[in-house]
Structures are given as structure tokens and as C-alpha cells.
Amino acid sequence: MTFSGITATGDFAESDNCNGTSLAVGSSCTINMAFTPTTTGTRTGTLTISDNGLANPQTVALTGTGVPAAPTILAQPRNQTVVAGQMATFSVVASGLAPLAYQWQENGLNIAGANAASYTTPAAALSDSGSTFQVIVTNTAGTATSAIATLTVSSTPIFPGVLTQHNDNARTGQNTAEIVLTPANVNATHFGKKFAQPLDGHAYAQPLYVPNVVIPGLGTHNVVYVATEADSVYAFDADDKTGANASPLWKASLIDTVHGAAVGATTVNSSTDLGCSDLAPQVGITSTPVIDPASGTMYVEAKSKENGVFVHRLHAIDITTGAERASGPVVITGSARGTAADAFGGVITFNPLHEHARPGLLLLNGVVYVAFASHCDWQPYHGWIFAYDAATFTQKAALITSPNGYESGVWMSGAGLAADASGNIFAPTGNGDYD
């Protein structure tokens, strides 16, 4: 007997190892059925098996009973901190038999009109600090009450997160808006490792942090973003790894086609492609990304190998999903006039194999800056700095540090390109000569 088609209808789905196969006498194959009721009560469907037998097609009547599913809280409301005069949003993700009804409470009392999966407070006053919020989710099968979330109202600006290498464009490393850590609680009892998460490659880039990020379908989270040499970017919950937070909130591979890479793109192999072990065993994302909190965009530089060609791309990533923004990505390339040994016809062209981006990216006045040096002083190379419009990815400028010489890479040991309040950019170079 030869099977040519197996289908199921209604609230039933099938999986099998029969379709497209031929069975000898005495042999068998398996058809598995799954029942996912869309409502309560008796549910019916049909399994249809098409084959070359005389009774083709064969049908089997399917019956199941849908049992109401009580609400389950999948993502709890999170504590919120706002400045006086700002609003705070609490959200929950729940599952269960539809429709689900929501009732938010403040300090244990129902809030009139707060009947959605999220609730936004009025402008908060200092006197609101310490208020608690929870939500009761109900359906015809039962009730679920969320965990309690606390509102903190501050009179001083709220820490916006770690959005760039060393906290600011001056690279001071200062956090002048710290409101949690104090000399009293930074001690052996209260301060230390909370948990760990696995990565798919080495992380030379500094992790970044953004509070109160609304992740679609997963609620509001404080998020740590980590980029690896496997050309991956992770978003992890910053507070715990229990339940749904045991897995990344999202993970994006910058060498897949949806992020602009060619089919079959890989990271760069330190040994076979570079012959250099400064970054081993693979090279992907080394420089620290930078985040624009206003647009919720992370700018990331990634190196890859595609069809035997080496590529550097600047990406614009949505911090809530890991998806590529419409403006990105763009392949980083450029040329400049000079008399260096690798010039052809008086023009030096950026070498994507020899060059590598190590310094943290700089976002300044709507422009993203990316700087380059080399691998193991592999000749020929130069220092390069590229400038791209953050909104359109139009290249604004390209600077080569040694157009008439060699080396002079912008290394900086991974520190970010620095800038002051007047818009001046500072970038030390190393090796070789300059100008």
C-alpha cells in the first residue's frame, strides 16, 4: 500500500511517518493525533487517509471534549521606577480559555476602568512611591492573581541604562543616577553573582542594559543585551532566569538572511581565514554596540564570511524583538586618496579581511561612528573611522589615519570612541605612522 496524503480537520492535527511511503504486507507505520480544543464541549473532526487501496480515501471520525482552561500568568508585572510627574505602565501576559477579563488593583483595591492586560498610572507623585499593583485575571473556568509589583517614585532623574561602552560618550564609566546600590548594601551578604546564562561564543563587547523594555508577548523586562563573536545578539531578563526567563527573551543571528547576510554566511575563522589567534576560534562582533533609547534601536557592527568574501555590516536592531530596522543593514566600505603601499592609482580601498572593528561604537548627534584596526598587525592595514547617519545609514564620512603610510590602527583595547559636549571626537591610534 502506498500513502499519498494524510490530513486532519477541526481541532485535530496529525503527524506521521506514513505519507509518501509504501508498506509491504505485515509492515506498519504510525499516525499521531493531537487535540487542541478551541472551545469547550464536544469537538469533532475527520482524519482522511489517501492511498492506492480499493477503499481510497479512508476516513476516521474524530471526537474530543474541550475542557475549560483556567487563567495562567505567563509573565508577571514588574516593579517600576519613574520620576515624579511621569506615568508608569504595568503589564501581564496570561493564557487560558478566552475571553480573559482583567482587573488591576492598587494597594489591594480595584482601579476603576483598569481592565486590560496593561495599566498605565496617572502622573506619579512622590507620595505614590511604595504603592503596590497587581491584576486579577478571570474566565469562566477560574481566576489567577498576579504577583505584586511596586512603584517607586524618584525626585531625581532615573538611570536610563547602560547604553554605550563605559556609560557615556566621554567614557567616564560613571553612573551618576544610581538609586539602588549604596555602601550599605554592597557587601558580601547582598552583593554578588545572581545567575549565569550560556552564550554561543566569546563576548568581548561590553553587555548593555535597558530598564522597562516591553517585549512583545512577554511583558515588561529589565534587559541585558550581549553580543558574541558568533555574530549573535542576546536579550536576557536582567533580574532572574526562572520560568520563562530561563531562555533568552530573544536571540538574533546577524549572519542570517533576515539580517542581510547571504545564504550560508559564517563567522570568520581565526585560524584558516586570518592565521591570527587574537580572537579565537571565530571572529564576529567585537566592538560594543550602542543603543538609542528614543527609537529603541541598537547599532551593531558584525564581521562575516559570505561566498568566500569578507564583509563588515552596520546593523540597526529593534531592542524589543531583535529584528532589523528598515534602515539596516549597510555594508561598510570606503576609499581615500593616498600613496600608501596598498594604494592603486592613488586610491586606498578599505580591506574587509585585514581590518577589524574593536572600539565601541559612538552615537553622537544622530550619527553612528565605527572605527577599525587590524588582526595581529596583519599588513597592509590602516586605521579607519566611518560615519553613518543613524536614521538612513547614509555614509557621512570616511577617515583613514595613514593614507601615505601604514598601520596607525584605532585599537583602543575595546574602549569606545570618545566625544565631548561640543561634538569633538577623540581616537588614539597605535603602531606605524599617521597623516
NURORO-905917 format. One record per residue (C-alpha): x, y, z; residue in one letter. Coordinates in nm, 4 decimals, always signed. Example, Ala and Ser with C-alpha at 12.3 -4.5 7.8 and 13.67 -1.06 7.14 Angstrom:
2
- +1.2300:-0.4500:+0.7800:A
- +1.3670:-0.1060:+0.7140:S
***
This chain:
435
- +0.0000:+0.0000:+0.0000:M
- +0.1248:+0.3477:-0.0918:T
- +0.0112:+0.6562:+0.1005:F
- -0.0347:+0.9787:-0.0959:S
- -0.1924:+1.2093:+0.1614:G
- -0.2936:+1.2264:+0.5299:I
- -0.4929:+1.5205:+0.6678:T
- -0.6953:+1.6100:+0.9777:A
- -0.9722:+1.8681:+1.0242:T
- -1.1321:+2.0546:+1.3133:G
- -0.9372:+2.0947:+1.6340:D
- -0.7168:+1.7987:+1.5429:F
- -0.3682:+1.7835:+1.3922:A
- -0.1716:+1.4813:+1.2778:E
- +0.1915:+1.3838:+1.2394:S
- +0.3048:+1.0615:+1.0790:D
- +0.5801:+0.8606:+0.9144:N
- +0.3396:+0.7127:+0.6605:C
- +0.2720:+0.9778:+0.3980:N
- +0.4710:+0.9228:+0.0796:G
- +0.5785:+0.5724:+0.1792:T
- +0.4858:+0.2232:+0.0580:S
- +0.4109:-0.0525:+0.3084:L
- +0.4818:-0.4170:+0.2449:A
- +0.2470:-0.6873:+0.3742:V
- +0.2888:-0.7231:+0.7503:G
- +0.4625:-0.3880:+0.7996:S
- +0.3227:-0.0752:+0.9668:S
- +0.3615:+0.2976:+1.0098:C
- +0.2374:+0.5421:+1.2744:T
- -0.0097:+0.8307:+1.2671:I
- -0.0153:+1.0511:+1.5800:N
- -0.3087:+1.2776:+1.6595:M
- -0.3061:+1.5980:+1.8662:A
- -0.6226:+1.7573:+2.0024:F
- -0.6209:+2.1326:+2.0805:T
- -0.9760:+2.2436:+2.1597:P
- -1.0655:+2.5958:+2.0591:T
- -1.3680:+2.5987:+2.2889:T
- -1.5418:+2.3806:+2.5462:T
- -1.7703:+2.0866:+2.4855:G
- -1.7700:+1.8193:+2.2192:T
- -1.5399:+1.8844:+1.9246:R
- -1.5377:+1.6774:+1.6072:T
- -1.3108:+1.6329:+1.3107:G
- -1.2062:+1.3876:+1.0414:T
- -0.8841:+1.2048:+0.9644:L
- -0.8542:+1.1371:+0.5891:T
- -0.6032:+0.8856:+0.4523:I
- -0.5412:+0.8758:+0.0767:S
- -0.3746:+0.5648:-0.0650:D
- -0.3879:+0.3249:-0.3596:N
- -0.6250:+0.0818:-0.1875:G
- -0.9721:-0.0072:-0.3043:L
- -1.1357:+0.1883:-0.0198:A
- -0.9484:+0.5114:-0.1017:N
- -0.9892:+0.7521:+0.0645:P
- -1.0301:+0.6114:+0.4129:Q
- -1.1855:+0.8365:+0.6785:T
- -1.1910:+0.8183:+1.0564:V
- -1.4319:+1.0261:+1.2657:A
- -1.2568:+1.2106:+1.5478:L
- -1.4196:+1.3283:+1.8714:T
- -1.2849:+1.5118:+2.1724:G
- -1.4150:+1.7127:+2.4656:T
- -1.2821:+2.0607:+2.5291:G
- -1.2284:+2.1331:+2.8991:V
- -1.2152:+2.4998:+3.0069:P
- -0.8617:+2.6173:+3.0857:A
- -0.8357:+2.8470:+3.3868:A
- -0.6120:+3.1537:+3.3523:P
- -0.2381:+3.1125:+3.3947:T
- +0.0039:+3.4016:+3.4439:I
- +0.2919:+3.3650:+3.1953:L
- +0.4706:+3.6956:+3.2615:A
- +0.4264:+3.8798:+3.5914:Q
- +0.4073:+4.2581:+3.6350:P
- +0.7463:+4.4090:+3.7151:R
- +0.8477:+4.6764:+3.9643:N
- +0.8565:+5.0210:+3.8047:Q
- +1.0615:+5.3288:+3.8881:T
- +0.9674:+5.6712:+3.7497:V
- +1.0464:+6.0341:+3.8132:V
- +0.7750:+6.2406:+3.9794:A
- +0.5368:+6.3624:+3.7088:G
- +0.5899:+6.0578:+3.4861:Q
- +0.3484:+5.7707:+3.4300:M
- +0.4290:+5.4044:+3.4953:A
- +0.2991:+5.1072:+3.2975:T
- +0.2420:+4.7639:+3.4493:F
- +0.1668:+4.4690:+3.2227:S
- +0.0904:+4.0994:+3.2453:V
- +0.0835:+3.8111:+2.9982:V
- -0.1789:+3.5442:+3.0681:A
- -0.3201:+3.2382:+2.8931:S
- -0.6435:+3.0430:+2.9302:G
- -0.9834:+2.9982:+2.7729:L
- -1.0932:+3.3199:+2.6035:A
- -1.2229:+3.5680:+2.6806:P
- -0.9941:+3.6710:+2.9664:L
- -1.1072:+3.9541:+3.1944:A
- -0.8574:+4.1754:+3.3774:Y
- -0.8971:+4.3834:+3.6935:Q
- -0.5978:+4.5827:+3.8165:W
- -0.5669:+4.6743:+4.1808:Q
- -0.3665:+4.9425:+4.3605:E
- -0.2819:+4.8701:+4.7215:N
- -0.5388:+4.5886:+4.7145:G
- -0.8286:+4.7994:+4.5830:L
- -0.9824:+4.7753:+4.2355:N
- -0.8897:+5.0538:+3.9923:I
- -1.1937:+5.1744:+3.8004:A
- -1.1597:+5.1159:+3.4256:G
- -0.8310:+4.9231:+3.4564:A
- -0.9491:+4.6170:+3.2664:N
- -0.6798:+4.5410:+3.0084:A
- -0.3603:+4.3371:+3.0069:A
- -0.1653:+4.6529:+3.0921:S
- -0.2334:+4.9513:+3.3149:Y
- -0.0745:+5.2962:+3.2957:T
- -0.0922:+5.5127:+3.6061:T
- -0.1679:+5.8838:+3.6093:P
- +0.1320:+6.1139:+3.6527:A
- +0.3006:+5.9868:+3.9681:A
- +0.3604:+6.1979:+4.2777:A
- +0.6292:+6.1360:+4.5375:L
- +0.3517:+6.0273:+4.7731:S
- +0.2723:+5.7378:+4.5352:D
- +0.6116:+5.5785:+4.5977:S
- +0.5681:+5.2361:+4.7561:G
- +0.2235:+5.1749:+4.6059:S
- +0.1640:+4.8164:+4.5003:T
- -0.0099:+4.6892:+4.1891:F
- -0.1461:+4.3507:+4.0897:Q
- -0.4020:+4.2162:+3.8443:V
- -0.6715:+3.9512:+3.8770:I
- -0.7341:+3.7544:+3.5568:V
- -1.0592:+3.5595:+3.5257:T
- -1.2547:+3.3487:+3.2790:N
- -1.5395:+3.1010:+3.3050:T
- -1.3003:+2.8340:+3.4352:A
- -1.1324:+3.0199:+3.7180:G
- -0.9155:+3.3043:+3.8450:T
- -0.5452:+3.3825:+3.8648:A
- -0.3903:+3.6627:+4.0672:T
- -0.0571:+3.8058:+3.9616:S
- +0.2425:+3.8784:+4.1790:A
- +0.2606:+4.2231:+4.3376:I
- +0.4694:+4.4923:+4.1663:A
- +0.5859:+4.8038:+4.3474:T
- +0.6007:+5.1592:+4.2161:L
- +0.8994:+5.3717:+4.3164:T
- +0.8774:+5.7461:+4.2509:V
- +1.2012:+5.9438:+4.2489:S
- +1.2603:+6.3162:+4.2654:S
- +1.5812:+6.2812:+4.0639:T
- +1.6368:+6.1603:+3.7046:P
- +1.6109:+5.7852:+3.6567:I
- +1.9091:+5.5839:+3.5415:F
- +1.8364:+5.5306:+3.1686:P
- +2.0520:+5.2201:+3.1455:G
- +2.3963:+5.1290:+3.0164:V
- +2.3510:+5.2331:+2.6550:L
- +2.7124:+5.2621:+2.5399:T
- +3.0615:+5.1483:+2.6364:Q
- +3.1506:+5.2873:+2.9817:H
- +2.8111:+5.4553:+3.0299:N
- +2.8626:+5.7799:+2.8364:D
- +3.0336:+5.9267:+2.5311:N
- +3.3138:+6.0656:+2.7486:A
- +3.3786:+5.7037:+2.8547:R
- +3.3944:+5.8026:+3.2222:T
- +3.2267:+5.4845:+3.3433:G
- +3.0287:+5.6940:+3.5907:Q
- +2.6685:+5.6229:+3.6855:N
- +2.5550:+5.9461:+3.8452:T
- +2.1905:+5.8321:+3.8576:A
- +2.2393:+5.5227:+4.0742:E
- +1.9406:+5.4796:+4.3082:I
- +1.9767:+5.1167:+4.4257:V
- +2.3389:+5.0419:+4.5155:L
- +2.4724:+5.2056:+4.8303:T
- +2.7750:+5.1478:+5.0578:P
- +2.5316:+4.9793:+5.2960:A
- +2.4029:+4.7101:+5.0588:N
- +2.7159:+4.6446:+4.8502:V
- +2.8579:+4.3782:+5.0777:N
- +2.9289:+4.0073:+5.0854:A
- +2.5752:+3.9294:+5.2025:T
- +2.3733:+4.1269:+4.9490:H
- +2.6069:+4.1841:+4.6535:F
- +2.7306:+3.9058:+4.4290:G
- +2.6566:+3.6678:+4.1451:K
- +2.2836:+3.6022:+4.0952:K
- +2.2842:+3.3678:+3.7967:F
- +2.4565:+3.2880:+3.4660:A
- +2.3366:+3.2404:+3.1092:Q
- +2.5152:+3.0415:+2.8336:P
- +2.6344:+3.2083:+2.5127:L
- +2.7260:+3.0665:+2.1713:D
- +3.0619:+3.2467:+2.1519:G
- +3.3073:+3.4687:+2.3347:H
- +3.1814:+3.8102:+2.4441:A
- +3.4435:+4.0849:+2.4050:Y
- +3.1787:+4.3557:+2.3678:A
- +3.0536:+4.5104:+2.6919:Q
- +2.6993:+4.3972:+2.7813:P
- +2.4437:+4.6786:+2.7707:L
- +2.1346:+4.7313:+2.9870:Y
- +1.7958:+4.8955:+2.9349:V
- +1.5225:+4.9026:+3.2023:P
- +1.1493:+4.8596:+3.1452:N
- +1.1577:+4.7215:+2.7910:V
- +0.8244:+4.5915:+2.6623:V
- +0.8979:+4.2608:+2.4874:I
- +0.6063:+4.1578:+2.2599:P
- +0.4144:+3.8711:+2.4166:G
- +0.6439:+3.8558:+2.7205:L
- +0.5613:+4.1715:+2.9142:G
- +0.7968:+4.4336:+3.0572:T
- +1.1538:+4.3425:+3.1475:H
- +1.4791:+4.4950:+3.2567:N
- +1.7037:+4.3668:+2.9781:V
- +2.0739:+4.2855:+2.9417:V
- +2.1979:+4.2760:+2.5810:Y
- +2.5038:+4.0644:+2.4956:V
- +2.6848:+4.0401:+2.1589:A
- +2.9186:+3.7500:+2.0772:T
- +3.1907:+3.6531:+1.8341:E
- +2.9377:+3.4059:+1.6888:A
- +2.7660:+3.7117:+1.5328:D
- +2.4757:+3.6722:+1.7750:S
- +2.2959:+3.9259:+1.9924:V
- +2.1047:+3.8084:+2.3007:Y
- +1.8409:+3.9803:+2.5131:A
- +1.8192:+3.8358:+2.8658:F
- +1.5990:+3.9271:+3.1595:D
- +1.8338:+4.1125:+3.3946:A
- +1.6643:+4.0137:+3.7192:D
- +1.6336:+3.6345:+3.7147:D
- +1.6421:+3.3221:+3.4986:K
- +1.3433:+3.1406:+3.6443:T
- +1.0418:+3.0199:+3.4475:G
- +1.0154:+3.1800:+3.1053:A
- +1.3265:+3.3882:+3.1809:N
- +1.5417:+3.0762:+3.1722:A
- +1.5595:+3.1277:+2.7954:S
- +1.6628:+3.4474:+2.6163:P
- +1.3834:+3.6985:+2.5632:L
- +1.5111:+3.6898:+2.2062:W
- +1.8247:+3.5949:+2.0166:K
- +1.9253:+3.7346:+1.6762:A
- +2.1854:+3.5926:+1.4391:S
- +2.3370:+3.8691:+1.2275:L
- +2.4577:+3.6165:+0.9708:I
- +2.1123:+3.5005:+0.8653:D
- +1.9304:+3.6290:+0.5606:T
- +1.6708:+3.8286:+0.7569:V
- +1.9585:+4.0394:+0.8892:H
- +2.1015:+4.0974:+0.5428:G
- +2.3641:+3.8237:+0.5155:A
- +2.3975:+3.5888:+0.2206:A
- +2.2718:+3.2320:+0.2419:V
- +2.5377:+3.0194:+0.4142:G
- +2.7197:+3.3145:+0.5743:A
- +2.9543:+3.2246:+0.8612:T
- +3.1740:+3.3925:+1.1137:T
- +3.5398:+3.4425:+1.0246:V
- +3.7680:+3.1542:+1.1254:N
- +4.0645:+3.2829:+1.3249:S
- +4.2954:+3.0072:+1.2105:S
- +4.2118:+2.9335:+0.8471:T
- +4.0922:+3.2803:+0.7400:D
- +4.3200:+3.5040:+0.9449:L
- +4.6118:+3.2960:+1.0715:G
- +4.5818:+3.5057:+1.3863:C
- +4.4755:+3.3955:+1.7343:S
- +4.3957:+3.7365:+1.8823:D
- +4.0270:+3.6413:+1.8713:L
- +3.9750:+3.2643:+1.8700:A
- +3.8257:+3.0438:+1.7428:P
- +3.5963:+3.2777:+1.5487:Q
- +3.5502:+3.6471:+1.4749:V
- +3.2098:+3.8120:+1.4578:G
- +3.1042:+4.1001:+1.6839:I
- +3.3895:+4.2511:+1.8864:T
- +3.3045:+4.6198:+1.9313:S
- +3.0494:+4.7208:+2.1942:T
- +2.7174:+4.8204:+2.0317:P
- +2.5379:+5.1440:+2.1165:V
- +2.1676:+5.1918:+2.1936:I
- +1.9459:+5.4867:+2.1065:D
- +1.6751:+5.4787:+2.3780:P
- +1.4497:+5.7254:+2.1935:A
- +1.3984:+5.4932:+1.8960:S
- +1.4692:+5.1661:+2.0781:G
- +1.7462:+5.0858:+1.8301:T
- +2.0759:+4.9063:+1.8903:M
- +2.3559:+4.9730:+1.6419:Y
- +2.5868:+4.6731:+1.5964:V
- +2.8923:+4.6107:+1.3774:E
- +2.9407:+4.2486:+1.2633:A
- +3.2079:+4.0748:+1.0534:K
- +3.1266:+3.7703:+0.8397:S
- +3.2405:+3.5471:+0.5545:K
- +2.9998:+3.5047:+0.2651:E
- +3.0715:+3.3063:-0.0504:N
- +3.4437:+3.3435:+0.0117:G
- +3.4168:+3.7221:+0.0570:V
- +3.4666:+3.9050:+0.3873:F
- +3.2050:+4.1588:+0.4913:V
- +3.1563:+4.4191:+0.7649:H
- +2.7982:+4.5352:+0.8228:R
- +2.6445:+4.8007:+1.0417:L
- +2.3076:+4.6829:+1.1758:H
- +2.0111:+4.8643:+1.3292:A
- +1.8346:+4.6215:+1.5662:I
- +1.4978:+4.6679:+1.7382:D
- +1.5750:+4.6187:+2.1091:I
- +1.2295:+4.4702:+2.1727:T
- +1.2468:+4.1904:+1.9140:T
- +1.5957:+4.1607:+1.7607:G
- +1.4501:+4.2367:+1.4180:A
- +1.6427:+4.4504:+1.1697:E
- +1.5162:+4.8066:+1.1329:R
- +1.4194:+4.9238:+0.7850:A
- +1.7336:+5.1378:+0.7588:S
- +1.9726:+4.8470:+0.8111:G
- +2.1961:+4.6815:+0.7469:P
- +2.4618:+4.8537:+0.5378:V
- +2.7906:+4.7073:+0.4157:V
- +3.0808:+4.9140:+0.5486:I
- +3.3194:+5.0159:+0.2740:T
- +3.5134:+5.3197:+0.1645:G
- +3.8193:+5.4594:-0.0088:S
- +4.0548:+5.7529:+0.0226:A
- +4.3351:+5.9104:-0.1776:R
- +4.6904:+5.8345:-0.0647:G
- +5.0312:+5.6987:-0.1546:T
- +5.0446:+5.4033:+0.0872:A
- +5.1868:+5.0730:-0.0340:A
- +4.8382:+4.9259:-0.0836:D
- +4.7136:+5.2182:-0.2930:A
- +4.6119:+5.1549:-0.6539:F
- +4.6057:+5.4529:-0.8830:G
- +4.6445:+5.6783:-0.5814:G
- +4.3395:+5.5318:-0.4052:V
- +4.3346:+5.3137:-0.0930:I
- +4.0310:+5.0882:-0.0509:T
- +3.9073:+4.9556:+0.2818:F
- +4.0205:+4.5906:+0.3218:N
- +3.7411:+4.3949:+0.4969:P
- +3.9631:+4.0920:+0.5626:L
- +4.2579:+4.2721:+0.7229:H
- +4.0518:+4.5361:+0.9042:E
- +3.8545:+4.4751:+1.2232:H
- +3.6322:+4.6908:+1.4451:A
- +3.7430:+4.6843:+1.8079:R
- +3.6481:+5.0200:+1.9675:P
- +3.2948:+5.0592:+2.0988:G
- +3.0564:+5.2344:+1.8595:L
- +2.9821:+5.6038:+1.9149:L
- +2.6365:+5.7602:+1.8652:L
- +2.6683:+6.1395:+1.8529:L
- +2.4182:+6.3944:+1.7223:N
- +2.2336:+6.1397:+1.5083:G
- +2.5494:+5.9870:+1.3587:V
- +2.6985:+5.6413:+1.4275:V
- +3.0794:+5.6152:+1.4208:Y
- +3.2682:+5.2865:+1.3689:V
- +3.6482:+5.2542:+1.3991:A
- +3.8901:+4.9896:+1.2729:F
- +4.2390:+4.8491:+1.3207:A
- +4.3685:+4.5019:+1.2270:S
- +4.4294:+4.1418:+1.3311:H
- +4.7790:+4.0700:+1.4676:C
- +4.9221:+4.3722:+1.2784:D
- +4.8473:+4.1863:+0.9536:W
- +4.9824:+4.4005:+0.6714:Q
- +4.8679:+4.6024:+0.4980:P
- +4.6207:+4.7843:+0.7207:Y
- +4.5282:+5.1338:+0.8338:H
- +4.3134:+5.2974:+1.0937:G
- +3.9685:+5.3828:+0.9576:W
- +3.6727:+5.5704:+1.1057:I
- +3.3360:+5.5648:+0.9286:F
- +3.0345:+5.7865:+0.9998:A
- +2.6763:+5.6846:+0.9122:Y
- +2.3500:+5.8725:+0.9519:D
- +2.1685:+5.6840:+1.2289:A
- +1.8272:+5.7180:+1.0637:A
- +1.9117:+5.6404:+0.6995:T
- +2.2545:+5.4689:+0.7147:F
- +2.3835:+5.7113:+0.4524:T
- +2.7625:+5.7292:+0.4837:Q
- +2.8528:+6.0783:+0.6067:K
- +3.2323:+6.0477:+0.6142:A
- +3.5264:+5.8072:+0.5966:A
- +3.8641:+5.8848:+0.7548:L
- +4.1881:+5.6913:+0.7007:I
- +4.4585:+5.7634:+0.9558:T
- +4.7658:+5.6760:+0.7455:S
- +4.6897:+5.7463:+0.3787:P
- +5.0550:+5.7928:+0.2931:N
- +5.1988:+5.5308:+0.5295:G
- +5.0879:+5.2215:+0.7125:Y
- +4.9240:+5.0875:+1.0301:E
- +4.8081:+5.3625:+1.2731:S
- +4.5110:+5.1484:+1.3721:G
- +4.2321:+5.2675:+1.6005:V
- +4.2634:+4.9885:+1.8584:W
- +4.1701:+5.1387:+2.1970:M
- +4.1592:+4.7964:+2.3698:S
- +3.7863:+4.7831:+2.3118:G
- +3.7117:+5.1233:+2.4673:A
- +3.4647:+5.3357:+2.2756:G
- +3.5405:+5.6307:+2.0528:L
- +3.5066:+5.9292:+2.2874:A
- +3.3303:+6.2638:+2.2369:A
- +3.2768:+6.5803:+2.4364:D
- +2.9768:+6.8088:+2.4719:A
- +3.0982:+7.0262:+2.1837:S
- +3.0891:+6.7341:+1.9406:G
- +3.4662:+6.6770:+1.9250:N
- +3.5654:+6.3119:+1.8757:I
- +3.8796:+6.1588:+2.0284:F
- +4.0508:+5.8470:+1.8890:A
- +4.4103:+5.7479:+1.9744:P
- +4.5963:+5.5359:+1.7190:T
- +4.8687:+5.2764:+1.7597:G
- +5.1645:+5.1443:+1.5551:N
- +5.3104:+5.2727:+1.2310:G
- +5.2736:+5.6389:+1.1391:D
- +4.9992:+5.8895:+1.0691:Y
- +4.8951:+6.1656:+0.8266:D
***
